[in-house]
Amino acid sequence: RWLTLFPENCVAISQTVKRNMTDYFKVPEKNITVIYDGVKDSATKEILSVQKSEQINVLFAGRLCKLKRQVLLAEYLRGKLPPHLHLFFAGEGEDKEALVKAIGNNKQMHYLGQIDVKKEMGRFHYTMLFSEKEGLPLTLLESCMFGRPMLTNDIPAAMEINKNGKTGFVYRDIKSFADGLGRLPLPGSAEYKALSENARKVYEDKFREETMIEKYRMLMQ
């Protein structure tokens, strides 16, 4: 901290990052502007329009590492998933072998390797993230863009995007997450559609690429 220098005007990509700058680095709050990362809109009508389904597919995309806790989740959820739910892990990283071993021959958990989320999102109904800590999770920004409800833990960075009962569901720990999986609204239901529309609205209000560019333009002026 004592070796870090900040300019007079700083940009934080989230309120969580801003709090870290003020609380730990002691940057004056008046010197910080929050400008969220923007994501180019690549959602199509086909992806945004989720059809009714009795099966729920949940995507957990991200680097496979202890910080994101994929292995811990896979080990805990063995034998605990409701019969109509499938959990898909996507990504690469140092925990790949441990994750594949944890999944084993389970028929409801799947390892996909690295995927192009923008091309594959139509296969999934929910996205999830259960990291120990995050800055501003790109996974959740893309989830909002595609109108997918989110399943997250209660770390500040996730809760800044995902509002419990409005854009998805927030769980305090893995046990409550496992318990909640059996109560998720089915794709195509009225409750699911409301969650999906709210998630998309969060993207449109905060995380559009055009919004980010305009805020940087105004700041520089």
Salt bridges, closest charged atoms under 4 A:
GLU29 OE2 - LYS18 NZ 3.29
ASP41 OD2 - ARG200 NH2 2.66
GLU92 OE1 - LYS96 NZ 3.80
GLU94 OE1 - ARG63 NH2 2.79
ASP95 OD1 - LYS66 NZ 3.70
GLU120 OE1 - ARG123 NH1 3.11
GLU134 OE2 - LYS68 NZ 2.46
ASP173 OD2 - ARG172 NE 3.68
ASP179 OD2 - LYS175 NZ 3.04
GLU204 OE2 - ARG200 NE 3.06
ASP205 OD2 - LYS201 NZ 2.76
GLU210 OE1 - ARG208 NH2 3.50
GLU214 OE2 - ARG217 NH2 2.42
